[in-house]
Amino acid sequence: MSLSTVHPVTSPPVPAQVRTPALSPDTDRLALLAARSCGAAMAMVVLLENGQAVFSSGTGFSAAEREGLVTLCAAALETPPRQPLLPARCAPGIHFYRGVAIPGQDGTLRGVLAVMDRVPQSLSPEQERDLETLAELVAGQMDLQRQRRERRAMAAERARIRSSMRQTEEDAQRLATRLGITLESITEGFYTLDPDWRFTYINSEGVRLLRRSSAAELLGKSIWEEFPGVVNTSFSEQVQAAVTGHRQVEFEALYAPLDKWFEVRAHPFPDGLAIYFRDVSKQRQTREQLMLLETSISRLNDIVIIAEALPSGKPGLRIIFVNNAFERHTGYSRSEAMGQSPRLLCGPLTERSELKRIRSAFRRGEPVQAELITYKKNGRHFWMEVDIVPVADDVGVFFTHWVAVGRDVTRRKATESEIRHLAFYDALTQLPNRQLLMNRLHKTLGGYEQQRAGALMFVDLDNFKALNDTMGHQKGDLLLQKVAKRLSACVRPADMVARLGGDEFVILLDDLGDDPQAAAAEARAVGEKILAALCEPYSLAGYQHYSTCSIGITSFDHTEHAIGDLLKQADLAMYQAKVAGRNTLCFFNPVMQAAVSANAALQSDLRQGLRENQFILYYQPQVGRDGRMTGVEALLRWRHGSRGLVEPSEFIPAAEDGGLILPLGQWALKTACRQLAAWANRPDTAALSIAVNVSVRQFRHADFVDLVMAALKETQVSPYKLKLELTESLLADDMEVTISKMAALKDMGVTLSIDDFGMGYSSLSCLKRLPLDQLKIDKSFVKDILRDPNDAAIARTIIGLAQSLGLSVVAEGVETAAQRDFLSRHGCECYQGYLFCKPLPIAALEDFMKTLVR
């Protein structure tokens, strides 16, 4: 029931008094809770007594304000309810009021619980419900006080009656009192029911277990109505059977609404039924968990053993539980194992070191994992992997039990042994593989206290690929097996010969003495022995084969070395042996590493240069007999941050080695095409062509023709203005593929030229098949053309050959007018060189073009 603020009044219809009725301190706490719950500054309980509004309790106001607030609340007690318009004259500082009626059991109005504040506000639905709930609690407190007053009055009456009763009645009362005290002090719930199943008594523990606030909530009420969840349950059947059979019953029953298991003892007596009950939910849950755990453990495939420490502090353990898997795996029955020591499963092959480690863990109270050879009842043994954990007593001081979970890993151990061999040995040669070599190197280089020198040798067979390609992999594998045997025969038993893969072998020579020079000499002697042994002929299934090898050697002592560095050093030395002509050995020296490091740094700079657009094109004019410029050659330059302008001869080899020549060449091609597109829009440059150098690797790329086409399409350049200068080394192999690609480019309209003609692999038979447009005389012939008759003859031959094949000729490296005149007299019509102009960036080139004769 709530009271709303809806009608203004001029005076309260119910007289107000500031008298405080005798209520419990709980009413003050409820008023404080109402203020906090509603976020109000003040709260007040005002009761209706004999038609008057009487202050009961409150919070948040002063004594001077209380009378006005009681007057304000009195208006809420009018029937029908209406409240003064705020602020009222009696409480001018109040701008918010909300009152909720305090109901009586018969529905009458007993008072009001109100919250007030000095500022306007409103309550949420949740706060409204909280306020109504608190009003009902105030009513409950009033009922409880009334009951207490009634009980006090009844107690006084009983005292008066007891004073007039006979001594026997006094004794009976004392007995009843002692019985009540006893029932209130027991730790079980207790209640009695009359023949109509109504509660006649319930102790405080019973009230708590049934989740009621007081006994008054149940007394006089039917158990079936108050607890409908017990109807038609085991509880209902058992207690009714107790009454019907006039016998005591004891059972456990689940009361679903409370989700509790109760142990119940029902005792019928002539006037009803007495019931003791206690909450056994935790005990029942523990029993169920133990049953589930025992069932689960019994059915596990893993062996489970539980052992307890021997009494009286004696050392050792005795078995108190084993599961079914234990019986299956060991052959011992449960009865045979009970009380025995776990050492029952040990035997001659059980590793004592593992048992010692387990005992040490026991003493420290730590879990431990071990792998043990375990014996069955019939004497056979198997490998068991076992995890053992300690279980401490309640205070966590002493370890009373040990739980061991084990599994048969015999098959796994056998597999591991096989896997270990596969993991550490080469399947073809049965030599140690890279992993075992690395382990040995770690062990060898970790022995700093020995201070003994050693050597690492990298052995690579020469021309092994040719054998595989010509005779097949079977003979190649057979050669590797024979090489492995010869290598092993060349070293000491303590040394290691390993196969890294393919035709690469590594030999570790350890413990070569204290003198580094003597150690190096011994390593050289072993290397020469290997060279001699591997030069001997091989019989490969009826085929006699000759092979050689290249060996790289790096020495080490037992100061700190990085294994990876040693392998790189030996590999680098082997590469130098290859360069030196094969069938030889080479020792590593720091100069090799410096060259490799410099090349690696250059390749790193190249990659950065590509990312940061550090490359540019310079252009060198090509001039005809009349002095007019016919086109340019695009020449790649690198604007390095610290090196300055780098010439192609310094970075192109590194770009080739590092696989960067493809992106570099494609960038140069696209840049040249964009420049052609720019020139096409100007009448004075529209006829110019640009020659772009193409490397062998770039030309061999499967998509090279498509990339050229894409660049032309993207820039909308006429193909005939683009000239590709191809190197003669293209003619060394894959001739048919080369001709096919050149024909495709020719069909597109691209001009094709052979650069540095006469320096490489050209032959007349090749030349006549190539769809060429131009030959380019190398500058090395032009340089001494006036002094060296051979160079002059070569130049005349190239010009004559080109004329006979219908090709144009360009001579590069023309630096003097005499050179130009000589070339012109013999039919060369186009020149390129410092006589006309050095290579220039585009801006400087265009300035130069303005000075030429047009």
C-alpha positions in Angstrom: 0.0 0.0 0.0 1.5 3.4 -1.0 0.5 7.0 -0.3 0.9 9.4 -3.3 1.4 13.2 -3.1 -1.7 14.4 -5.0 -3.9 16.8 -3.0 -3.0 19.9 -1.1 -4.5 20.4 2.4 -4.3 23.3 4.8 -4.1 21.3 8.0 -3.5 17.7 8.9 -6.7 15.8 9.5 -5.1 13.5 12.0 -3.7 15.0 15.2 0.1 14.6 15.4 2.2 13.9 18.5 5.9 13.8 18.8 5.7 10.9 21.3 8.0 8.0 20.6 6.3 4.6 21.0 8.3 1.7 22.3 9.6 0.0 19.2 12.8 -2.0 18.8 16.1 -0.4 17.6 15.5 -2.4 14.3 12.9 0.3 13.4 15.7 2.9 13.5 17.9 0.8 11.3 15.0 0.2 8.8 14.4 4.0 8.6 18.2 4.5 7.9 18.0 1.8 5.3 15.0 3.5 3.7 16.9 6.7 3.4 20.0 5.1 1.9 18.0 2.9 -0.5 16.0 5.9 -1.8 18.9 8.3 -1.9 16.9 10.6 0.5 18.4 12.8 3.2 15.6 11.9 5.8 13.4 9.0 6.6 10.7 8.7 9.3 8.3 6.1 10.8 5.0 7.6 12.1 2.4 5.2 13.6 -1.3 5.6 14.1 -2.3 5.1 17.7 -5.8 5.8 19.0 -6.4 8.1 16.1 -3.2 10.1 16.5 0.0 10.2 14.4 2.9 9.3 16.7 6.6 9.6 15.9 8.4 6.3 16.1 11.8 6.6 14.6 13.8 8.4 11.9 17.0 9.7 10.6 18.5 12.8 8.9 16.7 15.6 10.7 17.1 17.7 13.8 15.0 17.7 16.9 13.6 21.1 15.9 12.5 19.8 12.5 10.9 16.6 13.8 7.5 18.1 14.9 6.9 19.6 11.5 7.9 16.4 9.7 5.5 14.4 11.9 2.8 16.8 11.0 3.6 16.4 7.3 3.5 12.6 7.7 0.2 12.8 9.6 -1.5 14.0 6.4 -0.6 10.7 4.8 -2.7 8.9 7.4 -6.0 10.5 6.2 -8.6 8.4 4.5 -8.8 8.7 1.6 -5.1 9.5 1.4 -4.0 12.9 0.3 -0.9 14.9 1.0 0.0 18.5 1.5 1.5 20.4 -1.4 5.2 20.8 -1.0 6.7 22.8 0.5 4.1 22.7 3.4 3.8 25.3 6.1 4.7 22.8 8.7 7.9 21.8 6.9 8.9 24.7 4.6 12.3 23.2 3.8 11.0 19.9 2.4 10.7 19.7 -1.4 10.3 15.9 -1.7 8.1 13.5 0.1 7.2 9.9 -0.5 5.3 7.8 2.0 4.3 4.1 2.0 1.6 2.8 4.3 2.5 0.3 7.1 -0.2 -2.4 6.8 -1.7 -4.3 9.6 -2.5 -8.1 9.5 -6.2 -7.3 9.0 -5.5 -4.8 6.3 -5.9 -1.7 8.5 -3.6 1.3 8.3 -1.0 1.2 11.1 1.2 4.1 10.1 3.5 5.4 7.4 7.2 5.0 6.4 8.2 8.2 4.6 11.4 9.5 2.9 12.0 13.2 2.5 14.6 15.5 1.1 15.3 19.2 0.9 15.7 19.0 -2.9 13.1 17.8 -5.4 13.7 14.2 -6.7 11.9 11.1 -7.8 12.1 7.4 -7.0 12.9 4.6 -9.5 10.5 1.6 -9.6 13.2 -0.5 -7.8 13.4 2.1 -5.1 9.6 2.2 -4.8 9.6 -1.6 -4.3 12.4 -1.4 -1.7 10.5 1.3 0.2 7.3 -0.9 0.2 9.4 -3.9 1.4 10.9 -1.9 4.2 7.4 -0.8 5.3 6.4 -4.4 5.5 9.4 -5.1 7.6 8.4 -2.3 10.0 5.0 -4.0 10.2 6.7 -7.3 11.0 8.7 -5.6 13.7 5.5 -4.2 15.2 4.0 -7.7 15.1 7.1 -9.2 16.7 6.9 -6.6 19.4 3.3 -7.2 19.9 3.9 -10.9 20.2 6.7 -10.2 22.7 4.4 -8.0 24.7 1.7 -10.7 24.6 4.3 -13.3 25.6 5.5 -11.1 28.5 1.8 -10.7 29.5 1.3 -14.4 29.2 4.5 -15.1 31.1 3.3 -12.8 33.9 0.0 -14.5 34.0 1.7 -17.9 34.0 3.9 -16.7 36.8 0.8 -15.7 38.8 -0.8 -19.0 38.1 2.4 -20.9 38.9 2.5 -19.1 42.2 -0.9 -20.6 43.1 -0.1 -24.0 41.6 1.0 -26.9 43.6 4.6 -27.8 43.8 4.2 -30.6 41.3 3.1 -28.1 38.7 6.1 -25.9 39.4 8.3 -29.0 38.9 6.5 -29.7 35.6 7.1 -26.1 34.5 10.8 -26.3 35.3 11.0 -29.5 33.4 9.3 -27.9 30.4 11.6 -24.9 30.6 14.7 -27.2 30.7 13.2 -29.0 27.7 12.8 -25.8 25.8 16.3 -24.7 26.6 17.6 -28.1 25.5 15.7 -27.9 22.2 16.9 -24.4 21.5 20.5 -25.4 22.2 20.7 -28.5 20.0 22.5 -28.2 16.7 19.6 -29.9 14.8 16.4 -28.4 13.6 13.3 -29.5 15.6 9.7 -28.9 15.2 6.4 -30.5 16.2 3.2 -30.9 14.3 -0.3 -31.4 15.6 -2.7 -34.1 14.2 -3.7 -31.6 11.5 -0.1 -31.2 10.4 0.2 -27.7 11.8 3.4 -26.4 13.3 3.1 -26.2 17.1 6.8 -25.6 17.9 10.0 -24.9 16.0 13.4 -24.2 17.4 15.8 -21.5 16.1 18.0 -23.9 14.2 14.8 -25.2 12.5 13.9 -21.7 11.5 17.3 -21.1 10.1 17.4 -24.4 8.1 14.0 -23.7 6.6 15.1 -20.2 5.7 12.4 -18.3 7.7 13.0 -15.1 9.7 11.2 -16.3 12.8 9.2 -19.1 14.3 6.1 -16.9 14.1 6.0 -17.4 10.3 5.3 -21.1 10.7 3.5 -21.6 14.0 -0.1 -22.6 13.5 0.3 -23.1 9.8 0.1 -26.3 7.8 3.4 -27.9 6.7 1.8 -28.9 3.4 0.7 -25.3 2.6 3.9 -23.6 3.8 6.1 -26.2 2.0 4.2 -27.4 -1.0 7.4 -28.9 -2.4 7.3 -31.8 0.1 3.9 -33.1 -1.1 4.2 -36.4 -2.9 7.9 -36.8 -2.1 9.9 -39.3 -0.2 9.6 -37.0 2.9 5.8 -36.9 2.6 5.6 -40.7 2.3 8.0 -41.4 5.1 6.4 -39.1 7.8 2.9 -40.2 6.9 4.1 -43.8 7.2 5.5 -43.0 10.7 2.2 -41.6 11.8 0.1 -44.4 10.3 2.4 -47.1 11.7 3.1 -45.4 15.0 6.8 -46.0 14.5 9.9 -43.9 14.3 11.5 -43.4 10.9 14.9 -42.1 9.8 15.8 -41.2 6.2 17.4 -38.6 3.9 15.2 -36.6 1.6 15.9 -33.8 -1.0 13.9 -30.7 -0.5 14.0 -29.3 -4.1 12.9 -25.7 -3.4 15.8 -25.2 -1.1 18.1 -27.5 -3.0 19.1 -29.2 0.2 19.4 -32.7 1.5 18.1 -33.2 5.0 18.6 -36.2 7.4 15.2 -36.6 9.0 14.1 -38.5 12.2 10.3 -38.5 12.7 8.9 -39.6 16.2 5.1 -39.9 16.4 3.4 -39.2 19.8 -0.2 -39.1 20.9 -0.8 -35.4 20.2 1.2 -35.2 17.0 4.6 -35.7 15.4 8.1 -34.6 16.5 10.7 -34.2 13.8 14.5 -33.7 14.1 16.3 -32.7 10.9 19.8 -31.5 9.9 21.4 -30.3 6.6 23.5 -33.1 5.2 24.0 -31.6 1.7 27.7 -31.3 2.0 28.2 -34.7 3.4 26.0 -36.2 0.7 27.9 -34.3 -2.0 31.2 -35.5 -0.5 30.0 -39.1 -0.5 28.8 -38.8 -4.1 32.1 -37.2 -5.2 34.0 -40.0 -3.4 31.9 -42.6 -5.1 32.3 -41.0 -8.5 36.0 -40.6 -7.9 36.5 -44.2 -6.8 34.4 -45.5 -9.7 36.3 -43.3 -12.2 39.7 -44.2 -10.8 38.8 -47.9 -10.8 38.0 -47.7 -14.5 41.0 -45.7 -15.6 43.4 -47.3 -18.1 46.2 -45.7 -16.1 47.6 -47.5 -13.1 46.6 -45.8 -9.8 48.3 -46.6 -6.5 47.6 -44.8 -3.2 50.0 -45.5 -0.4 50.1 -44.1 3.2 53.0 -43.5 5.4 53.7 -46.2 8.0 52.5 -45.4 11.5 54.8 -44.4 14.4 57.1 -42.6 12.0 58.6 -45.7 10.5 60.2 -45.2 7.1 58.4 -46.5 4.0 54.9 -46.7 2.6 52.2 -49.3 2.4 49.6 -49.6 -0.3 46.0 -48.9 0.7 44.4 -48.7 -2.8 44.9 -50.0 -6.3 42.6 -49.7 -9.3 41.6 -52.3 -11.9 44.3 -51.2 -14.3 46.9 -52.1 -11.6 45.6 -55.7 -11.5 45.6 -56.0 -15.3 49.1 -54.6 -15.9 50.9 -56.2 -12.9 49.1 -59.5 -12.4 48.8 -58.8 -8.7 45.3 -58.9 -7.2 44.0 -56.1 -5.0 44.2 -58.3 -1.9 47.8 -59.2 -2.8 48.9 -55.6 -3.1 47.1 -54.2 0.0 49.5 -53.5 2.8 52.6 -54.1 0.7 55.3 -51.7 -0.1 55.4 -50.1 -3.6 58.8 -51.8 -3.9 56.8 -54.9 -4.7 57.0 -53.7 -8.3 60.8 -53.2 -8.4 63.5 -55.6 -9.7 67.1 -55.9 -10.9 66.7 -53.6 -13.9 64.9 -50.9 -12.0 67.2 -47.9 -12.0 68.4 -47.2 -8.5 69.2 -43.5 -9.5 65.5 -43.0 -10.3 64.4 -44.6 -7.0 66.9 -42.4 -5.1 65.5 -39.3 -6.9 61.9 -40.4 -5.9 62.9 -40.9 -2.3 64.6 -37.5 -2.3 61.3 -35.9 -3.6 59.4 -37.8 -0.8 61.6 -36.3 1.9 61.0 -32.8 0.5 57.3 -33.4 0.1 57.5 -32.5 -3.6 55.7 -34.1 -6.6 58.0 -36.2 -8.9 57.8 -37.8 -12.3 59.9 -40.8 -13.3 60.2 -43.6 -15.8 60.9 -47.0 -14.2 61.4 -50.6 -15.3 58.5 -52.2 -13.4 58.1 -55.9 -12.7 54.9 -58.0 -13.0 53.9 -60.8 -10.8 55.2 -63.3 -13.4 58.6 -61.7 -13.4 58.3 -60.0 -16.8 59.1 -56.3 -16.8 57.8 -53.2 -18.6 58.5 -49.5 -18.7 56.1 -47.4 -16.6 55.9 -43.6 -16.6 54.7 -42.5 -13.2 53.6 -39.2 -11.7 53.7 -39.2 -7.8 52.1 -36.4 -5.7 52.1 -36.0 -1.9 48.9 -35.5 0.1 49.3 -33.5 3.4 47.3 -33.7 6.6 44.6 -31.2 7.5 47.1 -28.6 8.8 49.4 -29.2 5.8 52.4 -30.1 7.9 52.9 -33.9 7.5 52.5 -35.8 4.3 50.3 -38.8 5.1 49.7 -40.3 1.7 51.2 -40.5 -1.8 49.2 -40.9 -5.0 50.9 -42.5 -8.0 49.5 -42.6 -11.5 51.4 -44.7 -14.0 51.1 -45.8 -17.6 52.7 -48.6 -19.6 55.2 -46.8 -22.0 57.1 -49.9 -23.2 56.0 -49.4 -26.8 56.8 -45.7 -26.6 60.3 -46.3 -25.3 61.0 -48.7 -28.2 59.6 -46.2 -30.6 61.7 -43.5 -29.1 64.8 -45.5 -29.5 64.0 -46.0 -33.2 63.0 -42.4 -33.6 66.3 -41.3 -31.9 68.2 -43.2 -34.5 66.1 -41.7 -37.3 66.4 -38.2 -35.7 70.2 -38.3 -35.3 71.5 -40.4 -38.2 71.3 -40.0 -42.0 69.1 -42.8 -43.4 71.2 -43.2 -46.6 74.8 -43.2 -45.2 74.1 -44.1 -41.5 76.4 -41.2 -40.7 75.4 -38.7 -37.9 73.1 -36.0 -39.3 73.1 -32.2 -38.7 71.3 -32.5 -35.4 73.7 -35.0 -33.9 76.6 -32.9 -35.2 75.2 -29.8 -33.6 74.9 -31.6 -30.3 78.5 -32.9 -30.5 79.7 -29.3 -31.3 77.8 -27.9 -28.3 79.5 -30.5 -26.1 82.9 -30.1 -27.7 82.9 -26.3 -27.6 81.5 -26.3 -24.1 84.5 -28.1 -22.7 86.5 -24.9 -22.0 88.5 -26.5 -19.3 90.3 -28.9 -21.8 91.9 -26.0 -23.8 92.5 -28.4 -26.7 92.4 -27.3 -30.4 90.3 -28.8 -33.1 89.1 -28.3 -36.7 85.9 -28.4 -38.6 86.0 -29.5 -42.2 83.3 -28.9 -44.8 83.5 -31.5 -47.7 81.6 -31.0 -50.9 81.7 -33.4 -53.9 82.7 -31.8 -57.2 80.2 -32.1 -60.1 77.9 -34.4 -58.2 74.8 -33.0 -59.9 76.2 -34.2 -63.3 76.3 -37.8 -62.0 72.7 -37.6 -60.8 71.6 -36.0 -64.1 73.4 -38.5 -66.4 73.4 -41.7 -64.4 70.3 -41.3 -62.2 69.8 -40.9 -58.4 70.4 -44.5 -57.6 74.1 -44.3 -58.7 74.3 -40.9 -56.9 73.1 -42.5 -53.7 75.5 -45.4 -54.1 78.4 -42.9 -54.6 77.3 -41.0 -51.4 77.4 -44.3 -49.4 80.9 -45.1 -50.7 82.1 -41.6 -50.0 80.8 -41.9 -46.4 82.8 -45.1 -45.9 86.0 -43.5 -47.3 85.6 -40.4 -45.1 85.1 -42.5 -42.0 88.2 -44.5 -42.8 90.3 -41.3 -43.1 89.6 -40.1 -39.5 90.1 -41.4 -36.0 87.3 -43.3 -34.2 86.8 -40.3 -31.8 86.3 -37.9 -34.7 82.8 -37.4 -36.2 81.9 -37.6 -39.9 78.4 -36.2 -40.5 76.3 -35.7 -43.6 74.4 -32.4 -43.8 72.4 -33.3 -46.9 72.9 -33.8 -50.6 76.7 -34.1 -51.3 77.7 -32.1 -48.3 79.7 -33.7 -45.4 81.2 -32.2 -42.2 84.1 -33.7 -40.3 84.8 -32.7 -36.7 88.4 -33.2 -35.6 88.6 -32.8 -31.9 91.5 -32.9 -29.4 94.3 -32.1 -31.8 96.6 -30.9 -29.1 97.5 -27.7 -27.4 99.5 -26.0 -30.3 97.2 -24.3 -32.8 99.8 -24.5 -35.6 100.4 -28.3 -35.0 96.6 -28.8 -34.9 96.2 -26.9 -38.3 99.0 -29.0 -39.8 97.3 -32.2 -38.6 94.0 -31.0 -40.1 95.7 -30.3 -43.4 97.1 -33.8 -43.4 93.7 -35.3 -42.8 92.3 -33.1 -45.6 95.0 -34.2 -48.1 94.3 -37.8 -47.1 90.6 -37.3 -47.9 91.4 -35.7 -51.2 93.5 -38.7 -52.2 90.9 -41.2 -51.0 88.1 -39.6 -52.8 90.0 -39.4 -56.0 90.2 -43.1 -56.3 87.8 -44.6 -58.8 84.4 -45.9 -57.6 82.6 -48.9 -58.9 78.9 -48.0 -59.1 77.0 -51.1 -60.0 79.2 -51.9 -63.0 80.0 -48.3 -63.8 83.4 -46.9 -63.0 83.1 -43.3 -61.8 85.8 -40.8 -60.9 85.1 -38.0 -58.5 86.8 -35.3 -56.5 85.9 -33.0 -53.7 86.5 -29.5 -52.4 87.3 -29.0 -48.7 87.0 -26.0 -46.5 88.7 -26.1 -43.0 88.4 -23.8 -40.0 90.4 -24.2 -36.8 89.1 -23.6 -33.3 90.3 -23.8 -29.7 88.1 -24.1 -26.6 87.6 -20.4 -26.1 84.1 -19.3 -26.8 82.9 -20.0 -30.4 79.5 -19.7 -32.0 78.7 -23.0 -33.7 76.9 -21.3 -36.6 79.9 -19.1 -37.2 82.2 -22.1 -37.4 80.0 -23.8 -40.0 79.8 -20.7 -42.0 83.6 -20.3 -42.0 84.2 -23.9 -43.1 81.5 -23.5 -45.8 83.1 -20.2 -47.0 86.5 -21.9 -47.2 85.0 -24.7 -49.2 83.5 -22.2 -51.6 87.0 -20.7 -52.0 88.4 -24.2 -52.8 85.7 -24.5 -55.5 86.8 -21.1 -56.9 90.4 -22.2 -56.8 89.6 -25.0 -59.3 88.1 -27.8 -57.1 89.9 -31.0 -55.9 91.7 -28.9 -53.3 91.4 -27.7 -49.7 91.4 -24.2 -48.3 91.7 -22.8 -44.8 89.4 -20.1 -43.6 90.9 -16.7 -43.1 89.3 -13.4 -41.9 89.7 -11.8 -45.4 87.1 -14.3 -46.8 84.7 -13.3 -44.1 85.3 -9.6 -44.7 84.5 -10.0 -48.4 81.3 -11.9 -47.6 80.3 -9.4 -45.0 81.0 -6.5 -47.4 78.9 -8.2 -50.1 76.1 -8.9 -47.6 76.2 -5.2 -46.5 76.1 -4.1 -50.1 73.0 -6.3 -50.8 71.3 -5.0 -47.7 72.0 -1.4 -48.9 70.6 -2.4 -52.4 67.4 -3.6 -50.8 67.1 -0.4 -48.8 67.9 1.6 -52.0 65.0 -0.1 -53.8 62.6 0.7 -51.0 63.7 4.3 -50.7 63.9 5.0 -54.5 67.6 5.8 -54.5 68.1 4.6 -58.1 68.1 7.0 -61.1 68.7 6.7 -64.8 71.4 8.6 -66.6 71.2 9.0 -70.4 74.1 9.0 -72.9 73.2 10.3 -76.4 73.7 8.2 -79.5 74.6 10.5 -82.5 74.4 9.9 -86.3 76.9 11.0 -89.0 75.2 14.3 -89.3 75.7 15.2 -85.6 72.0 14.8 -84.8 71.0 12.8 -81.8 69.0 9.7 -82.7 68.4 8.3 -79.2 70.0 7.6 -75.9 71.2 4.7 -73.8 69.7 4.5 -70.3 72.3 3.8 -67.7 71.5 2.8 -64.1 73.0 4.8 -61.2 72.7 4.5 -57.5 72.5 7.6 -55.2 73.8 6.0 -52.0 73.4 7.9 -48.8 77.1 7.5 -47.8 78.8 6.1 -50.9 77.6 8.9 -53.2 76.8 8.1 -56.8 77.6 4.4 -57.4 78.5 3.1 -60.9 76.7 -0.1 -62.1 80.0 -2.1 -62.2 80.1 -1.7 -58.4 76.7 -2.9 -57.5 75.3 -5.0 -60.5 77.3 -8.2 -59.5 75.9 -8.0 -55.9 72.4 -7.4 -57.4 72.8 -10.5 -59.5 74.0 -12.6 -56.5 71.2 -11.3 -54.3 68.4 -11.8 -56.8 67.8 -8.0 -57.0 68.5 -7.6 -60.7 65.0 -8.5 -61.6 63.3 -5.6 -59.7 66.1 -3.3 -60.6 65.8 -4.1 -64.3 62.0 -3.8 -64.3 62.3 -0.4 -62.6 64.8 0.8 -65.2 62.5 -0.5 -68.0 59.4 1.3 -66.7 61.3 4.5 -66.0 62.7 4.6 -69.5 59.2 4.0 -70.9 57.8 6.9 -68.9 60.6 9.1 -70.3 59.7 8.0 -73.8 56.1 8.9 -73.1 57.1 12.4 -71.9 59.3 12.9 -75.0 56.5 11.8 -77.3 54.5 14.9 -76.5 57.3 17.3 -77.7 58.1 17.7 -81.4 61.8 18.1 -80.9 62.1 14.8 -79.0 59.2 12.7 -80.3 61.6 10.7 -82.7 64.1 9.8 -80.0 64.6 6.2 -78.9 65.9 4.8 -75.6 68.1 1.8 -75.3 67.7 -0.3 -72.0 70.2 -3.0 -71.0 68.7 -6.3 -70.1 70.6 -8.8 -67.9 70.6 -12.6 -68.7 68.6 -13.3 -65.5 66.0 -10.7 -66.3 65.7 -12.0 -69.9 65.4 -15.6 -68.6 62.4 -14.7 -66.4 59.3 -16.6 -67.6 57.2 -13.4 -67.6 59.8 -11.0 -69.2 58.0 -10.6 -72.5 54.7 -9.9 -70.6 56.4 -7.4 -68.4 57.8 -5.5 -71.4 54.4 -5.5 -72.9 52.8 -4.3 -69.7 55.3 -1.4 -69.4 54.6 -0.3 -73.0 50.9 -0.5 -72.5 51.0 1.4 -69.2 52.9 4.3 -70.7 51.3 4.2 -74.1 54.7 4.3 -75.8 55.3 3.1 -79.4 57.3 -0.1 -79.2 59.7 0.8 -82.0 61.1 3.7 -79.8 62.2 1.1 -77.2 65.5 -0.6 -77.8 66.6 -3.6 -75.7 70.3 -4.2 -75.5 70.9 -7.9 -74.9 74.2 -9.4 -73.7 76.0 -12.0 -75.8 75.9 -14.5 -72.9 72.3 -15.1 -73.7 73.5 -17.2 -76.6 75.4 -19.6 -74.4 72.5 -22.0 -73.7 68.7 -22.4 -74.2 69.1 -21.0 -77.7 65.6 -22.0 -78.8 64.0 -20.2 -75.9 66.1 -17.1 -76.5 65.1 -17.0 -80.2 61.4 -17.5 -79.2 61.4 -14.6 -76.8 63.3 -12.3 -79.1 60.8 -13.1 -81.9 57.9 -12.2 -79.6 59.5 -8.9 -78.7 60.3 -8.3 -82.4 56.7 -8.9 -83.3 55.6 -6.3 -80.8 57.9 -3.8 -82.6 60.6 -3.6 -80.0 64.2 -2.9 -81.4 66.7 -5.6 -80.4 70.4 -5.0 -80.2 73.4 -7.2 -79.1 75.5 -5.3 -76.6 79.3 -5.6 -76.5 79.3 -7.6 -79.7 82.5 -9.7 -80.2 83.2 -10.1 -76.4 81.2 -13.3 -75.8 79.5 -16.3 -77.3 78.4 -15.0 -80.7 78.8 -17.2 -83.7 77.7 -16.7 -87.3 75.4 -19.7 -87.1 73.7 -18.2 -84.1 73.7 -14.7 -85.4 71.9 -15.5 -88.6 69.0 -17.0 -86.7 68.5 -14.1 -84.3 65.8 -11.5 -85.1 68.1 -8.6 -84.5 68.1 -5.0 -85.5 71.5 -3.8 -84.4 75.0 -4.8 -83.3 77.0 -2.7 -80.8 80.8 -2.6 -81.1 82.3 -2.9 -77.6 84.3 0.1 -76.4 87.4 -2.1 -75.8 87.7 -2.4 -79.6 87.2 1.3 -80.2 89.7 2.4 -77.6 92.8 1.3 -79.6 91.2 1.2 -83.0 93.8 3.6 -84.4 96.8 1.9 -82.8 96.0 -1.8 -82.8 95.5 -3.3 -86.2 93.6 -6.2 -84.6 91.0 -4.0 -83.0 90.7 -2.1 -86.3 90.2 -5.3 -88.2 87.6 -6.5 -85.7 85.7 -3.3 -85.9 85.7 -3.4 -89.8 84.6 -7.0 -89.6 81.7 -6.3 -87.3 80.5 -3.3 -89.5 80.8 -5.5 -92.6 79.0 -8.4 -91.0 76.2 -6.1 -89.9 75.8 -4.6 -93.4 75.7 -8.0 -95.0 73.0 -9.1 -92.5 71.0 -5.8 -92.9 71.7 -4.7 -89.4 72.6 -1.2 -88.1 75.8 -0.6 -86.1 76.5 1.5 -83.0 80.0 2.0 -81.7 80.4 2.9 -78.1 83.3 4.4 -76.3 84.0 7.0 -79.1 86.2 9.6 -77.5 88.0 11.3 -80.4 87.1 12.7 -83.7 89.7 10.4 -85.3 88.0 7.4 -83.9 84.6 8.6 -85.3 86.1 9.4 -88.7 87.7 5.9 -88.9 84.4 4.2 -88.0 82.5 6.5 -90.4 84.8 5.7 -93.3 84.1 2.0 -92.8 80.4 2.3 -92.8 79.4 2.9 -89.1 76.6 5.4 -89.0 75.9 5.8 -85.2 78.2 6.7 -82.3 78.2 6.9 -78.5 80.9 8.2 -76.2 82.5 11.1 -74.5 83.4 12.8 -77.8 79.7 13.8 -77.9 78.5 13.7 -74.3 79.0 11.7 -71.1 76.0 10.1 -69.4 73.8 12.8 -67.8 70.7 12.9 -65.6 67.5 13.9 -67.6 67.6 17.6 -66.7 71.2 18.0 -67.8 70.6 15.9 -70.9 67.8 18.2 -72.1 70.1 21.2 -71.6 72.7 19.4 -73.7 70.1 18.6 -76.4 69.5 22.3 -77.0 73.2 22.7 -78.1 73.0 20.0 -80.8 72.6 20.7 -84.4 69.0 20.0 -85.3 
